[in-house]
């Protein structure tokens, strides 16, 4: 494949990425994707924090002014070094908002392109009655189906580490080549791809650790020949060296947090955040035309739907993928199908649920939590669905190639190409989630006011949902005060476990805790009280709190 052809494919995915996220391109330096301020703010803050810490001579991993007076470890959540560290030059040149948005758009382009390359390599080996000119279109289908899958689409609003799905496609591409030829360069590329996956999200490192052995077992190797081949052991040494050098420095903070017993997720939480079989089968629940009709299948409750459960494969990709599964043969395809099956089972969590209704049937994840280190720290097993989506994207492209190719035997070549292009367009329309919302990244009025106050005493914010949040982290950049809270995968659970008195705010016990920490200002975010156990009237009735000022939706109190 010539360089010009690569550039055309990259330009295709770049255009789709820009169009699908419009109007972000027109607000690239001021806004991020999302209809609210959530995890998007957390990762914008982290992308600012690392360069700031490194250029200020501070430790980037431990921050004493967050979760004061105990100190905050970034390992309470995703450090995502690929963005926070390796994007530092872009952050220093253009600022953290542009750097964040480049990461989002870039991950979509790379996911499409690398999946295209993987699909094209496999489709060239397919047997069937089709013209070779259909292969690029089928590979474009696979790349677009994965790059614009619902798994990725809803994560554009803030799950930055999980957007780097391009390294998963590269891992399969390189590992499959190594299994076929056992070249050292393929071992090095596999190790680099796995490392980049880990440096994006430790979730992906854990998934690859479980799924690549499944892929290997299903590939159909001569195990005696594999184990007696010197290239195997040289490849393992090279891979271990690459992964160790790239990943170990960033793994150490997590080992420290795990040693404190702070990286364990209760099994009830792990079961709640798991996928349901029905999640895969429904049409796109975010589609403007039919989304409201199918949403109750995956979220049968009156409260707003939690987007973590959006793992729909899409009808076009599902149907073509099932057809492709029947028609494809060979070691790589067999290994891929076993990988999909394993990822599907693992995505269901420790106990089976059906449309969020628990059935209480234990699943393999429950055993893995007991057997594997770090498995009890996995909150969302449903994220294994990313490999189901990757697999069905590849099978769907193969199904398109074989189906249209068979029809093309009776049609002129041009009509077969038009039919294939029409299916690609149909799949993209089905994956559409409507206009992309964006939110401005900026401080609140209260943050600017706090920055002007001379006191260096710590502050606290209520409700806890406002404090233990991505925006709560980001705003510290502007007011510069110590805060007695933080955010991350593990900290919200630990926080209420360690400081239960704060759950009773504004009662006396909660005020006593704040006094013990030396808190001066207490912020109350008024528009976040709808689902809380206290009202603004309860706050004003607390005699130990004195009203100072209201700025926007935040009221400021001092402790008497």
C-alpha positions as CSV (number, residue, x, y, z in Angstrom):
1,X,0.0,0.0,0.0
2,X,1.5,3.3,-1.1
3,X,2.1,6.3,1.1
4,X,-0.5,8.3,-0.9
5,X,-3.1,5.6,-0.2
6,X,-2.3,5.8,3.6
7,X,-2.8,9.6,3.5
8,X,-6.1,9.3,1.7
9,X,-7.4,6.8,4.4
10,X,-6.1,9.1,7.2
11,X,-7.7,12.1,5.6
12,X,-11.0,10.2,5.4
13,X,-11.0,9.4,9.1
14,X,-9.8,12.9,9.9
15,X,-12.8,14.4,8.0
16,X,-15.2,12.0,9.7
17,X,-13.7,12.8,13.1
18,X,-14.1,16.6,12.6
19,X,-17.6,16.3,11.2
20,X,-18.8,13.9,13.9
21,X,-17.5,16.2,16.7
22,X,-18.6,19.5,15.1
23,X,-18.7,22.3,16.4
24,X,-15.6,21.3,18.5
25,X,-13.3,22.3,15.7
26,X,-14.6,25.9,15.9
27,X,-14.1,26.0,19.7
28,X,-10.9,24.0,19.9
29,X,-9.0,26.2,22.4
30,X,-11.9,27.0,24.7
31,X,-14.3,24.0,24.9
32,X,-14.3,20.2,25.3
33,X,-16.9,17.6,24.3
34,X,-19.6,17.0,26.8
35,X,-23.0,18.3,27.8
36,X,-21.8,18.9,31.4
37,X,-18.6,19.3,33.5
38,X,-17.6,15.8,34.6
39,X,-14.5,13.6,33.8
40,X,-13.6,15.9,30.9
41,X,-12.6,18.5,33.5
42,X,-10.5,15.9,35.4
43,X,-8.3,15.1,32.5
44,X,-8.0,18.6,31.3
45,X,-6.7,19.3,34.8
46,X,-4.3,16.3,34.7
47,X,-2.9,17.5,31.4
48,X,-2.2,20.9,32.9
49,X,-0.9,19.5,36.2
50,X,1.9,17.3,34.9
51,X,3.7,20.0,32.9
52,X,3.1,22.5,35.7
53,X,4.6,20.1,38.3
54,X,7.6,19.2,36.1
55,X,8.4,22.8,35.3
56,X,7.9,23.9,39.0
57,X,10.1,21.2,40.5
58,X,7.1,19.5,42.2
59,X,6.3,15.8,42.4
60,X,3.7,15.0,39.7
61,X,2.4,11.9,41.4
62,X,1.7,13.2,45.0
63,X,0.0,16.5,45.7
64,X,-0.1,17.6,49.3
65,X,-2.7,20.4,48.8
66,X,-5.3,18.0,47.5
67,X,-7.2,15.7,49.9
68,X,-5.6,17.9,52.6
69,X,-4.2,17.1,55.1
70,X,-3.5,13.5,53.9
71,X,-2.2,14.3,50.4
72,X,-3.5,13.0,47.1
73,X,-1.9,10.3,44.9
74,X,-2.7,10.5,41.2
75,X,-2.9,6.7,41.4
76,X,-6.3,7.1,43.0
77,X,-7.4,7.3,39.3
78,X,-6.0,7.0,35.8
79,X,-2.7,8.8,35.5
80,X,-2.9,8.1,31.7
81,X,0.8,9.0,31.0
82,X,0.3,8.9,27.3
83,X,-1.7,12.1,27.6
84,X,-0.5,13.7,30.7
85,X,3.3,13.1,30.1
86,X,3.9,12.5,26.5
87,X,1.5,15.3,25.3
88,X,3.5,17.7,27.5
89,X,5.2,19.5,24.5
90,X,1.7,20.2,23.0
91,X,0.4,21.3,26.4
92,X,3.3,23.7,26.9
93,X,2.9,25.1,23.3
94,X,-0.9,25.3,23.0
95,X,-2.4,24.8,26.5
96,X,-4.1,21.9,28.1
97,X,-7.5,22.4,26.3
98,X,-6.0,22.2,22.8
99,X,-3.8,19.3,23.9
100,X,-6.8,17.5,25.3
101,X,-8.8,18.0,22.1
102,X,-5.9,16.9,19.9
103,X,-5.8,13.7,22.0
104,X,-9.5,13.1,21.4
105,X,-9.5,13.8,17.7
106,X,-6.2,12.0,17.2
107,X,-7.4,8.8,18.9
108,X,-10.4,8.6,16.5
109,X,-8.2,9.1,13.4
110,X,-5.6,6.5,14.6
111,X,-8.2,4.0,15.6
112,X,-9.8,4.1,12.2
113,X,-6.5,4.0,10.3
114,X,-4.9,1.2,12.4
115,X,-8.1,-0.9,12.3
116,X,-8.2,-0.3,8.5
117,X,-4.6,-1.7,8.2
118,X,-5.5,-4.7,10.4
119,X,-8.6,-5.4,8.4
120,X,-6.9,-5.0,5.0
121,X,-4.2,-7.4,5.9
122,X,-6.7,-10.1,6.9
123,X,-9.1,-9.4,4.0
124,X,-6.3,-9.9,1.4
125,X,-6.1,-13.5,2.6
126,X,-9.9,-14.2,2.3
127,X,-11.1,-16.6,-0.2
128,X,-14.3,-15.7,-2.2
129,X,-15.7,-14.3,-5.3
130,X,-15.0,-10.6,-5.0
131,X,-13.0,-8.0,-6.8
132,X,-9.9,-6.7,-5.0
133,X,-11.2,-3.2,-5.4
134,X,-13.8,-4.0,-2.7
135,X,-11.1,-4.7,-0.1
136,X,-10.4,-1.1,0.7
137,X,-14.1,-0.3,1.2
138,X,-14.5,-3.3,3.4
139,X,-11.5,-2.3,5.5
140,X,-12.9,1.3,5.7
141,X,-16.1,-0.3,7.1
142,X,-14.1,-2.1,9.8
143,X,-12.1,1.0,10.7
144,X,-15.2,3.3,10.8
145,X,-17.3,0.8,12.7
146,X,-14.7,0.6,15.4
147,X,-13.6,4.3,15.4
148,X,-17.2,5.5,15.6
149,X,-18.7,2.7,17.7
150,X,-21.0,3.6,20.5
151,X,-18.3,2.4,22.9
152,X,-16.1,5.3,21.7
153,X,-18.8,7.8,20.9
154,X,-20.2,8.2,24.4
155,X,-16.7,8.3,25.9
156,X,-15.8,11.4,23.9
157,X,-17.5,13.3,26.7
158,X,-14.7,12.7,29.2
159,X,-13.2,9.2,29.3
160,X,-10.0,10.3,27.7
161,X,-7.9,7.2,28.7
162,X,-10.4,4.8,27.2
163,X,-10.5,6.6,23.9
164,X,-7.0,5.4,22.9
165,X,-8.4,2.2,21.3
166,X,-6.0,2.5,18.4
167,X,-3.3,0.6,20.4
168,X,-5.7,-2.3,20.9
169,X,-6.0,-2.7,17.1
170,X,-2.2,-2.4,16.8
171,X,-1.7,-5.0,19.5
172,X,-3.7,-7.5,17.6
173,X,-2.1,-6.6,14.3
174,X,1.5,-7.0,15.6
175,X,0.8,-10.1,17.8
176,X,-0.9,-11.9,15.0
177,X,2.1,-11.3,12.7
178,X,4.4,-12.5,15.4
179,X,2.4,-15.7,15.9
180,X,2.6,-16.3,12.1
181,X,6.3,-15.5,11.6
182,X,7.9,-15.0,15.0
183,X,10.0,-12.1,13.9
184,X,11.7,-10.1,16.6
185,X,10.5,-6.8,15.1
186,X,6.9,-8.0,15.5
187,X,7.6,-8.9,19.1
188,X,9.0,-5.4,19.7
189,X,5.9,-3.8,18.0
190,X,3.6,-6.0,20.1
191,X,5.3,-4.9,23.3
192,X,5.2,-1.2,22.2
193,X,1.5,-1.5,21.4
194,X,0.7,-3.2,24.7
195,X,2.7,-0.6,26.6
196,X,1.0,2.3,24.8
197,X,-2.4,0.7,25.7
198,X,-1.3,0.5,29.4
199,X,0.0,4.1,29.3
200,X,-3.4,5.1,28.1
201,X,-5.4,3.1,30.6
202,X,-4.5,0.3,32.9
203,X,-7.9,-1.2,32.0
204,X,-6.5,-2.0,28.6
205,X,-3.3,-3.5,30.0
206,X,-5.4,-5.9,32.2
207,X,-7.7,-6.8,29.2
208,X,-4.7,-7.6,27.0
209,X,-3.1,-9.7,29.8
210,X,-6.2,-11.9,29.8
211,X,-7.2,-11.9,26.2
212,X,-3.9,-12.4,24.3
213,X,-3.4,-15.8,25.9
214,X,-6.9,-16.7,24.7
215,X,-5.9,-15.6,21.2
216,X,-2.7,-17.6,21.4
217,X,-4.5,-20.8,22.6
218,X,-7.1,-20.5,19.8
219,X,-4.6,-19.8,17.1
220,X,-3.6,-23.4,16.7
221,X,0.1,-23.4,17.3
222,X,2.5,-26.3,17.5
223,X,3.3,-25.7,21.2
224,X,6.4,-27.9,21.2
225,X,7.8,-26.1,18.3
226,X,6.9,-22.8,19.8
227,X,8.6,-23.5,23.2
228,X,11.7,-25.0,21.6
229,X,12.2,-22.1,19.2
230,X,14.9,-19.7,20.3
231,X,13.1,-16.9,18.6
232,X,10.2,-17.3,21.1
233,X,12.5,-16.7,24.1
234,X,14.4,-13.8,22.5
235,X,11.0,-12.2,21.6
236,X,9.9,-12.6,25.2
237,X,13.1,-10.9,26.5
238,X,12.7,-8.1,24.1
239,X,9.0,-7.6,24.9
240,X,9.6,-7.7,28.7
241,X,12.4,-5.1,28.4
242,X,10.2,-2.7,26.4
243,X,7.2,-3.1,28.6
244,X,9.3,-2.8,31.8
245,X,11.1,0.4,30.6
246,X,7.9,2.1,29.4
247,X,5.4,1.0,32.1
248,X,7.2,0.3,35.3
249,X,7.9,3.9,36.4
250,X,4.1,4.6,36.1
251,X,3.1,1.3,37.7
252,X,4.9,2.0,41.0
253,X,2.4,4.6,42.3
254,X,-0.4,2.1,41.8
255,X,1.5,-0.6,43.7
256,X,1.8,1.8,46.6
257,X,-1.9,2.6,46.6
258,X,-2.7,-1.1,46.3
259,X,-0.4,-1.8,49.2
260,X,-2.5,0.5,51.3
261,X,-5.6,-1.5,50.5
262,X,-7.0,1.5,48.7
263,X,-7.5,-0.1,45.2
264,X,-10.3,-2.6,45.9
265,X,-13.7,-2.3,44.4
266,X,-16.6,-4.0,46.3
267,X,-18.1,-6.9,44.3
268,X,-21.5,-5.2,44.4
269,X,-20.1,-2.2,42.6
270,X,-18.3,-4.4,40.0
271,X,-21.6,-6.3,39.4
272,X,-23.5,-3.0,38.9
273,X,-21.1,-1.6,36.3
274,X,-21.0,-4.8,34.2
275,X,-22.6,-5.2,30.8
276,X,-25.9,-7.0,30.1
277,X,-26.3,-9.2,27.0
278,X,-29.2,-7.0,25.9
279,X,-26.8,-4.0,25.8
280,X,-25.1,-5.4,22.7
281,X,-28.3,-6.2,20.8
282,X,-30.3,-3.0,20.9
283,X,-29.9,-0.4,18.2
284,X,-28.0,2.8,19.1
285,X,-29.8,4.1,22.2
286,X,-28.4,7.6,21.6
287,X,-29.7,7.9,18.0
288,X,-32.0,11.0,17.6
289,X,-34.6,9.0,15.7
290,X,-35.1,5.8,17.7
291,X,-33.0,6.3,20.8
292,X,-35.8,7.1,23.2
293,X,-37.7,3.9,22.1
294,X,-34.9,1.5,22.9
295,X,-33.3,3.2,25.9
296,X,-35.6,1.4,28.4
297,X,-34.2,-1.9,27.3
298,X,-30.9,-1.1,28.9
299,X,-32.0,1.4,31.5
300,X,-35.6,0.5,32.8
301,X,-35.6,3.3,35.4
302,X,-37.1,6.8,35.5
303,X,-33.7,8.4,36.4
304,X,-31.3,9.6,33.6
305,X,-29.5,6.8,31.9
306,X,-25.9,6.0,32.9
307,X,-23.9,6.0,29.6
308,X,-21.4,3.4,30.9
309,X,-23.8,0.8,29.7
310,X,-23.8,1.9,26.1
311,X,-22.2,-1.1,24.3
312,X,-24.5,-1.5,21.3
313,X,-22.7,-3.2,18.4
314,X,-25.1,-1.6,15.9
315,X,-27.5,-3.6,13.6
316,X,-25.4,-3.2,10.4
317,X,-22.2,-4.3,12.1
318,X,-23.9,-7.1,14.1
319,X,-25.7,-8.6,11.0
320,X,-22.6,-8.4,8.8
321,X,-20.4,-9.6,11.6
322,X,-22.5,-12.7,12.2
323,X,-22.4,-13.4,8.4
324,X,-18.7,-12.8,8.4
325,X,-18.3,-15.2,11.3
326,X,-19.9,-18.0,9.3
327,X,-17.9,-17.4,6.2
328,X,-14.4,-16.8,7.5
329,X,-11.8,-19.5,8.1
330,X,-8.2,-19.7,9.3
331,X,-6.1,-19.3,12.3
332,X,-6.4,-15.6,12.7
333,X,-10.2,-15.6,12.3
334,X,-10.6,-18.5,14.8
335,X,-8.5,-16.8,17.3
336,X,-10.5,-13.6,16.9
337,X,-13.8,-15.4,17.4
338,X,-12.5,-16.9,20.7
339,X,-11.2,-13.5,21.8
340,X,-14.7,-12.0,21.1
341,X,-16.4,-14.8,23.1
342,X,-14.0,-14.4,26.0
343,X,-14.3,-10.6,26.1
344,X,-18.1,-10.9,26.0
345,X,-18.2,-13.3,29.0
346,X,-15.8,-11.1,30.9
347,X,-17.8,-8.0,30.1
348,X,-20.8,-9.4,32.0
349,X,-19.1,-9.0,35.4
350,X,-19.1,-11.2,38.5
351,X,-22.8,-11.8,38.4
352,X,-25.2,-12.0,35.4
353,X,-27.7,-9.1,34.9
354,X,-30.4,-8.7,32.3
355,X,-31.3,-5.1,31.5
356,X,-29.8,-4.0,34.9
357,X,-31.9,-6.6,36.7
358,X,-29.6,-8.8,38.8
359,X,-30.1,-12.5,38.3
360,X,-27.5,-13.6,40.9
361,X,-25.8,-16.1,38.6
362,X,-22.1,-16.2,39.3
363,X,-19.7,-15.7,36.3
364,X,-15.9,-16.2,35.8
365,X,-15.1,-12.7,36.8
366,X,-16.0,-13.6,40.4
367,X,-13.3,-16.3,40.4
368,X,-10.8,-14.0,38.7
369,X,-11.3,-11.5,41.5
370,X,-10.1,-14.1,43.9
371,X,-7.2,-15.5,41.8
372,X,-5.6,-12.5,39.9
373,X,-3.8,-9.6,41.5
374,X,-5.6,-6.3,40.6
375,X,-8.7,-8.1,39.4
376,X,-10.6,-6.9,42.5
377,X,-9.6,-3.4,41.6
378,X,-11.6,-3.5,38.3
379,X,-14.8,-1.5,38.7
380,X,-16.3,-1.7,35.2
381,X,-15.9,-5.1,33.6
382,X,-18.3,-3.9,31.0
383,X,-15.4,-2.2,29.3
384,X,-14.2,-5.5,28.0
385,X,-16.9,-4.8,25.4
386,X,-14.3,-2.8,23.5
387,X,-12.9,-6.1,22.2
388,X,-16.3,-7.3,21.2
389,X,-16.7,-4.2,19.2
390,X,-13.3,-4.5,17.6
391,X,-13.9,-8.1,16.7
392,X,-17.4,-7.5,15.2
393,X,-16.0,-4.5,13.2
394,X,-13.4,-6.8,11.6
395,X,-16.0,-9.6,11.1
396,X,-18.5,-7.0,9.8
397,X,-16.0,-5.8,7.2
398,X,-15.3,-9.3,6.1
399,X,-19.1,-10.0,5.9
400,X,-19.5,-6.9,3.8
401,X,-16.7,-8.0,1.4
402,X,-18.1,-11.5,1.0
403,X,-21.7,-10.5,0.8
404,X,-21.3,-7.7,-1.7
405,X,-18.6,-9.7,-3.5
406,X,-21.0,-12.6,-4.1
407,X,-23.6,-10.1,-5.4
408,X,-20.9,-8.4,-7.4
409,X,-20.4,-11.6,-9.4
410,X,-23.8,-10.8,-10.9
411,X,-23.3,-7.0,-10.9
412,X,-20.8,-4.7,-12.7
413,X,-17.8,-3.8,-10.5
414,X,-18.9,-0.2,-10.2
415,X,-22.3,-1.1,-8.8
416,X,-20.7,-3.5,-6.3
417,X,-18.5,-0.7,-5.0
418,X,-21.4,1.7,-4.8
419,X,-23.3,-0.9,-2.8
420,X,-20.4,-1.4,-0.4
421,X,-20.0,2.4,0.0
422,X,-23.8,2.6,0.7
423,X,-23.5,0.1,3.5
424,X,-20.6,2.0,5.0
425,X,-22.7,5.2,5.0
426,X,-25.7,3.3,6.5
427,X,-23.5,2.0,9.4
428,X,-22.2,5.6,10.0
429,X,-25.7,6.9,10.1
430,X,-26.8,4.2,12.5
431,X,-23.9,5.1,14.8
432,X,-24.7,8.9,14.8
433,X,-25.6,10.2,18.3
434,X,-26.8,13.6,17.2
435,X,-25.2,17.1,17.4
436,X,-22.1,17.0,19.6
437,X,-22.4,19.1,22.8
438,X,-19.5,21.1,24.0
439,X,-18.8,22.8,27.3
440,X,-16.5,25.8,28.0
441,X,-13.5,25.1,30.2
442,X,-13.2,28.0,32.6
443,X,-13.1,28.8,36.3
444,X,-16.2,29.8,38.3
445,X,-16.6,33.2,39.8
446,X,-16.1,31.8,43.3
447,X,-12.6,30.4,42.2
448,X,-11.5,33.9,41.1
449,X,-12.9,35.3,44.4
450,X,-11.0,32.6,46.5
451,X,-7.8,33.4,44.6
452,X,-8.0,37.0,46.0
453,X,-8.4,35.9,49.6
454,X,-5.2,36.1,51.7
455,X,-5.9,33.0,53.8
456,X,-4.1,29.7,52.9
457,X,-6.5,27.6,55.0
458,X,-8.1,24.6,53.2
459,X,-11.6,24.8,51.8
460,X,-14.4,22.2,51.5
461,X,-17.3,21.9,49.1
462,X,-20.7,20.4,49.4
463,X,-22.5,18.4,48.3
464,X,-19.9,15.7,48.2
465,X,-20.9,14.9,44.6
466,X,-19.6,18.4,43.6
467,X,-16.4,18.0,45.6
468,X,-15.5,14.5,44.6
469,X,-15.6,15.3,40.9
470,X,-13.4,16.3,37.9
471,X,-14.4,20.0,38.1
472,X,-13.5,20.0,41.8
473,X,-10.0,19.0,40.8
474,X,-9.8,21.5,37.9
475,X,-10.9,24.5,39.9
476,X,-7.9,24.2,42.2
477,X,-5.8,25.4,39.4
478,X,-7.4,28.9,39.7
479,X,-8.0,29.5,43.4
480,X,-4.8,27.8,44.6
481,X,-6.2,26.9,48.0
482,X,-5.7,23.5,49.7
483,X,-8.9,21.4,49.4
484,X,-9.9,18.5,51.7
485,X,-11.2,16.4,48.8
486,X,-10.1,14.8,45.5
487,X,-11.3,12.5,42.8
488,X,-10.5,9.3,40.9
489,X,-11.6,5.7,40.5
490,X,-11.0,4.8,44.1
491,X,-11.1,7.9,46.1
492,X,-14.9,8.6,46.3
493,X,-15.5,5.2,47.8
494,X,-12.6,5.5,50.2
495,X,-13.6,9.1,51.1
496,X,-17.0,8.2,52.5
497,X,-15.6,5.1,54.1
498,X,-12.9,7.1,55.9
499,X,-14.9,10.2,56.7
500,X,-18.5,9.1,57.2
501,X,-19.3,12.1,59.4
502,X,-19.4,14.3,56.2
503,X,-22.4,12.4,55.0
504,X,-24.4,14.1,57.6
505,X,-23.6,17.7,56.5
506,X,-24.6,20.2,57.8
507,X,-24.9,18.5,61.2
508,X,-22.5,19.1,64.1
509,X,-20.4,16.0,63.5
510,X,-19.6,17.1,60.0
511,X,-18.7,20.6,61.1
512,X,-16.4,19.1,63.8
513,X,-14.6,17.1,61.1
514,X,-14.1,20.3,59.1
515,X,-12.7,22.1,62.1
516,X,-10.3,19.3,62.7
517,X,-8.9,19.8,59.2
518,X,-8.6,23.6,59.7
519,X,-11.2,24.4,57.0
520,X,-12.1,28.1,56.7
521,X,-14.4,28.4,53.7
522,X,-17.2,26.0,53.0
523,X,-18.7,26.1,49.5
524,X,-22.2,25.0,48.8
525,X,-23.1,24.4,45.1
526,X,-26.8,25.3,45.1
527,X,-27.7,23.7,41.7
528,X,-26.3,20.3,42.7
529,X,-28.7,19.7,45.7
530,X,-31.6,18.1,43.9
531,X,-30.7,14.5,44.9
532,X,-29.0,15.3,48.2
533,X,-30.1,14.6,51.7
534,X,-30.0,18.2,52.8
535,X,-31.4,21.5,51.5
536,X,-30.0,25.0,51.4
537,X,-32.3,25.9,54.3
538,X,-30.6,23.2,56.4
539,X,-27.3,25.0,55.7
540,X,-28.5,28.4,56.6
541,X,-30.1,27.1,59.8
542,X,-26.7,25.7,61.0
543,X,-25.6,28.2,63.6
544,X,-21.9,27.3,63.2
545,X,-21.9,28.4,59.6
546,X,-21.9,32.1,58.7
547,X,-22.9,33.2,55.2
548,X,-20.2,35.2,53.4
549,X,-21.2,35.7,49.7
550,X,-23.0,34.1,46.8
551,X,-21.2,34.0,43.5
552,X,-23.2,32.4,40.7
553,X,-24.5,29.1,41.9
554,X,-22.1,28.8,44.8
555,X,-22.7,30.1,48.3
556,X,-19.6,30.6,50.6
557,X,-19.7,30.2,54.3
558,X,-17.2,30.4,57.1
559,X,-17.1,28.2,60.2
560,X,-17.7,30.2,63.4
